[in-house]
Amino acid sequence: MDFVVNLTVTALGKVWHTFSGNWPLLVISALIAASMKLYVDQKKVAAFLQRHKGAGVVGATAVGVTTPLCSCGTTAVILGMMANALPWAPIVAFMVASPLTSPSELVYSAGLFGWPFALTFFVASIVLGLAGGVVAHFLERRGWLTNQARFSPVLGDAAVTGAESSAAEAALASGKTARPSLADLLRETAVVGRRLLLFFLGFAFIGYILNGLIPETWVSTLFGGGRVYGVPVAATLGLPLYINTEASLPLVRSLMNLGMSPGATLAFLITGAGTSIGAITGALTIARWRVVGTVIGTLWVGATLIGYLYNSALATGLIVMR
C-alpha cells in the first residue's frame, strides 16, 4: 500500500512540475487551434484546392500541414478535391500530411520535446506528404490505383460534371458565415483548452505511473538509441497504439524519460498520427485498400527512415535535444 501511495504522490509531483513548465505553450496551442477552427473555412480550403489543381502535390501537402482539420474535416476536404476528379497523387499527399501536424500541434510538441524535435516532426510531415504524392503518382501511372475510389466524383450527394461542377465550385467558394467575435474566440479557446488540459494531465499522470512501474532496462532494451530494431518496432507499435495528439505526446514523453530514443519516439508519433482510428476511417470512406495501403506504407517506411536519421543526427551533434 505504501508503494502505491508513494508512486501516486511522486507521479502527481512530476505532473505538476511538467505542467508548470509547459502551461504557457499549452495556452498558446489552444489559442492557435481555436483561432484556426473559427477562421479557417474547410469549404474554402476545398475550393482553393479545386481552383489550383496545378499546385498538385505541393499545394495539397501545404494545406495538410497548415490546417488543423480533424478526421471528419480532412475527409470533407478530400471529398471536395475529388469533386473535380483530381488524380490520386495530391489526394494521397493530403491524406499523409494532414493528420500528422498543424501549427497548434507544433507549439504543443515543442513544449514537451523542445523545438528541435517539434520542427523535425513538422518538416517530416511535409517530406512525407510530398513522398506520398510521388509514390501515388508512380503507382497511378502504372494502373495500380485504378478504380480505387469508393464512389464516382461527387460534391455533396450529387454528381457534378462540366458546367455543374463549375457552378458547384463557385457556390462552395462563395459561402459566407458570420465573422466570429472576440467572445467567440475566447469561448472556443476555453473549450479547446479544457480538452487539451484534461488529456495533458491525465496521460502525463499515466506516463509517470508507468515510469515507476516499468523497469528502465525494458524500454531501453526495446527502444534505446543503440538498438537497431528500436525505430521500426516503435513505428509498428504506433499503428495500433496511438490515441490522439493530446494524449499520446505526454505519454510518449514519459517513455523517453525511461530511455526510448528520440528517433523511436518520432517514428511512433508519425505512424500513429497518420493511422489513428479517425484518419483510417476517414480514408476508407473515400478510397479502397490500395490507396489506404499506399498511405500506411509511406508513413511506416518514412517514419522508420526519419527515426534512424534523427538518431544519427543526435549522435553526430547535428541536432541537440533540450
N, C-alpha and C positions, 0 to 999 in steps of 0.2 A: 504493500500500500504506500509506503514511504517513497518507493521508487516512482510510482505513478504520480504522486503529488509533486515530487521534485522535478520530474520530467515536464509536467504541465506548467509549473511555475517558470522553469527555465525557458520553455518554448514561448510562453507569453512575454517574458522579458525580451527575448530576441525579436519577437514580432514587433513590440513597441520600439525597439531600437531601429529596426528596419523601416518602420513607418515614419518615425521622427526624422529620418534622414532622407526620405523619399516623398513626403507629402506634397512639397511644392510642385514636383513633377507630376504627381498624380492629379493635382488640381489643374495644371496646365493641360494635361492629357484629356481630362474630362471636358475642359472648355473648348479645346480644338475639336473633339468628337461631336460635341453639341452644336458648335458653330457650323461644321460641315454637314451635319444632319439637317439643320434648318435651312442652310443657304445653298446646298448642292442639290439640284433637282435631278433625280435619276432619269426622268423622261428627257431632259435636255442633254444629259450625258449620252443617252442612246441616240438622240437626234444628231449630236455632234459626230458620233462615230459613223452614222449613216451618211452624213454630208461629206465627211473627209475620208472616204474609202482609200484614197491614195496614201494616207498615212500608214495604213495597214498594221503590221505587227508592232511597229514603234508606237503608233498612236494608241493602240489597244493596251499595250504594256504601260504606257504613261498614265492613261486613265485608271488602269487597275491599281497602280501603287499610290496614286494621289487622291483616291476617293475612298471614304470609309464605308463601302457598301456591305451590308450584311448578306448572308447567303441568298435570301429572297430578293434583295436588291440587285445582287450580282446576276441572278437568273433573269430578272426583268431587263437588265441592260443587254444581256446576251440575246434575249428574245428580240429586242429592238435591233440588234446588229444583224440577226438572221432574217429580219423582215425584208431586207433588200438582197437576200441571198449572197452574203459575203462568203468568201472561201473560208476553209477551216483554220488557216494559219492565224489570222488576227483573233479569232474566237478562242482558240486554244491558248494563245498568248495571254489573253484576258483571264481565262479560267485558271491559268497557272499563277499569274502575278497578283490578281485581285485579293485572294484570301490571305496572302502572306503578310501584308503590312499596309499601313496608312500613316499619315502624319501623326495622328494621336498615338498610335502604337509605337512609332519611332521614339517619341518622348517617353512613353511608359517603359519601354525596354531599356532606354538609356538610364533611367533611374535605378533599375535593378542590376544591369550588367555593365554599365558605362557606355560612353559614346562610341569607342572603337567597335565594340560588339554590335551596338544598335545600328551604326552606319553600315557595317559589314552585312548585317541582315537585310537592311534596306536595299543596298546595292545588289545583293544576291537575288532579291525579288525581281529586280529589273533584268539582271542577266538571265535568270531562269525563264522569265516571261519571253524574252527575245529568243532564247534557245527553244522553248516550246513551240513558238511560231515557226522557226526554221525547220524543226523536226516535222511538224504538221504539214508544212509546205512540201517537204520531200516526200512524205507518205501519200499526200493527196495527189501529187503528180504521178505517182505510180498506181493510183487507183485503190489504195488500201483503205481510204476513208470515204469511199463512195457509198451512198445510201446509209450514212450513219446518223442522219437527223431523224428524230422521232416523229416529225411532222413536216408537212410542206411549209415553206417560208410563210409566216403569218405575222400579223400585228394585232394583238388582242385575240379575238375569236374568228376573225375573217381573213381570208387570203387576200393579199394585196399585190397587184402587179401593175406595171406601166403607170398610167395616169393616176390610178387609185393609190399606188404606192407613194407617188409624189404628194398627193393630197393628204394622205395619212401622215406623212413625214412633216408636212407643213403644219398640220393640226397639232401634232405632237410637240413640235418646236415652239409653237405659239401659246401653249398652255401657260396660264398665269395663275399665281396664287398670291394671297396677301403677304406682304413682306413681314417677317417676324419682328416683333418688338424686342427691346432690351429685356422686358419682363419675361418674354417667351424664352430668350436665350438663357437667362438665369434659372428659369424653371427647368429647362431641358438639361442644363449643366448639373443641377441638383439631382435630377433623375439618373443621369449617366454616372455622376459621382458616387451616388449611393450604391449603385450596382458594382462599380469598379472597386469601391472600398470594401464591400462585402466579399467579393472574390479575393481581393488582395489579402485581407486579414485572415479569411478562412483558410485559404490554401497556403499562405505563409505559415500559419499555425500547423497545418498538417505536415508541411515540409520540415519544420523544426522538430516536430514529434518524430518524424522519420529519421532525422539526424541523430536522435537519441536512441532509436531502436535498431537501425541498420548499421552494422559494423562498417567503418570506413573502407576496410580492405575489400569488402564485397563490391562497392561501387568502383573503387579504383581498379579492381581486377577486371571488371566488365568494361568500364568506360574511361579508364585512365589514359593520359596522354601517351604513354608508352605501349598501349595495346593497339595493335594493327586493326583488330576486328571491332574496336570500340565504336568507331564512327558508323560503319554500316549497321551494326546492331542497334545503335541509337536511332538511325534513320528508319530502320524497320519497325522498331517499337513505337515510333511516332505515328505510324499509320493507324493502329487501333487505340492507342492510349491517350492521345491528345484530347483535351477537353475543349477549351477555348483560350483565347489570348489572356484574358484577365486571370483565369485560374492556372493555366499551365506555366506562365512566366515565373511567378513566385515559387511554384512547386519545383520547377527545374533549377531555379536559382539555389534551392536548398540542396539539390543533388550535386551541383557544382561545389558547394561547400564541403561535401563529402569526398570529392575527388574526381567527379565527372569532368572530362576535359572540355574546354570551351568549344572545340570543333565538334565533339559529340553532341553537346548542347545545341549548337547551331543546326546540326543535321536533324535532331529530334524536332525542333521547332519548325523547320522548313517543311518536312514531310507531314508533320502533324497538322499544321495550319492549312496546308493545301488539300489535305484529305480528311478533314473533320467531317462529321456526320452531315452538317449543313452544306458544306461545299460539295460533297459527293452526291447528296440527294438533289441539290440544285443542278449539278451537271447531268445527272441521269434523266432529269425531266426534259432536257433538250437534245441529248446525244446518246448514242449507243456505246457499247463497251469498248469498241476500238478507239473512239475519241477519248473516253474516260481513261482507258488504259494508257494512252499516249500522255495524258496529263500526269497520271500517277508515276509512270516510268520516268518522265522528265524530272519530276520532283525528287524521286528516290536517287537516281543517278547523280543529279545535280547537287542534292544535299550531301551525298557521300563525298563527291569531289571537293565541294566547298569546305566541308568539315576538315578534310585532310589538309587542304591548302591553308585554312585558318590556323590549324595546329602548327603547321610548318612555319607560317609567318610569325607566330608567337615564339617558336623555338629559336628562330634566327634573329629575333629582335625587331623585325619589320613592323610588328604591331605590339603594343604594350597594353595589357589589361590593367584596369584601375586597381 
